[in-house]
Amino acid sequence: REIIAHSIEMINSLGFESFTFKKLGDAIGLEINDLDVTKISDKETINKISDLLSEFSVVVIRNQNITDDDHIKFSENFGTLELTKVGTDGSGSKLIILRNFDENGNIVSPTDRQRLNNLANQEWHSDSSFKKIPSKMSILSAKMIPSLGGNTEFLSMRASYNALPQELKLKIDDKICWHDYSHGRSKIDPNLVTPEEKQALPPVKQKLVLSDNKHGKSLYLGAHCRNVDGMSENDSNALLAEINSYIDTEKFIYSHVWEPFDLIMWDNRAVLHRATPIKGKIEKRLMVRTTVAGQTSTINEY
């Protein structure tokens, strides 16, 4: 109750009295209503939304039936957008197209590369952690959603860090991990990542613990995290397993049940996320995402 009261007080102090809010998860998540992102042009409002995202890590804005151009324009208020990587639907553009059907509207087969990539997205991950300068945030728009299932779950890495024993915090505070795009994908299918993708996305180093958010430190892990730098494979696996034993708990997770035209923003340096399977008959699902580029590396070697 004290946390919620503090949160509402903080929101009101930002001058958002004209909008309505709903806290979503115990550790993360805030829903904003009565806001039209196509009509936001002033820096003050953008800064307020940024502050909310910094505090709550995940911000849901309801009822945003926006065009792709609207989506891009809103997203660019928060920074430069990444161009979609090679091998992904939307490659070379500012949009990532996430769908389970082809150009003719037919649901693709379970062995289709598109479906396999969607399956890989069901692992906890942080968008673009496999880049030297990882992303700042992602903004996802729901265009077509199934009637049952297909939720997106978010895991607070700040709450996860806080849950670690003090001895383990001290042990990992200065650790560096290798993040490799092909590492997680190869678990789904050894041939899922193409030679072109491997060449474009070589493994990179990232800090295991991030400390640049004023609201506290967070872990930086996920499916792209391959190993801890400077440790043997056995020791690295043991350390990562020990950390993971503390973090994948329900109280740190917000599971979003999609409604038509939801727009969700999340801090890629404060949460992991994953898709969940569609239940029952496979129905069409279409989501469009922008990714706001980060400004700095998590380490100073680059």
Salt bridges, closest charged atoms under 4 A:
GLU31 OE1 - ARG62 NH2 3.07
GLU44 OE2 - LYS48 NZ 3.14
GLU55 OE1 - HIS215 ND1 2.88
GLU76 OE2 - LYS94 NZ 2.65
GLU82 OE1 - LYS131 NZ 2.84
ASP89 OD2 - ARG99 NE 3.08
GLU103 OE2 - ARG99 NH2 3.42
ASP127 OD1 - HIS125 NE2 3.52
ASP127 OD1 - HIS273 NE2 3.34
ASP127 OD2 - ARG289 NH1 3.33
GLU153 OE1 - ARG274 NE 2.80
ASP173 OD1 - LYS217 NZ 3.00
ASP180 OD2 - ARG226 NH1 3.53
GLU197 OE2 - LYS85 NZ 2.90
GLU197 OE1 - ARG113 NH2 2.53
ASP212 OD2 - ARG269 NH1 3.92
ASP229 OD2 - LYS205 NZ 3.80
GLU259 OE1 - ARG62 NH1 3.64
ASP262 OD2 - ARG62 NH1 2.75
ASP262 OD2 - HIS256 NE2 2.80
GLU301 OE1 - LYS205 NZ 3.50
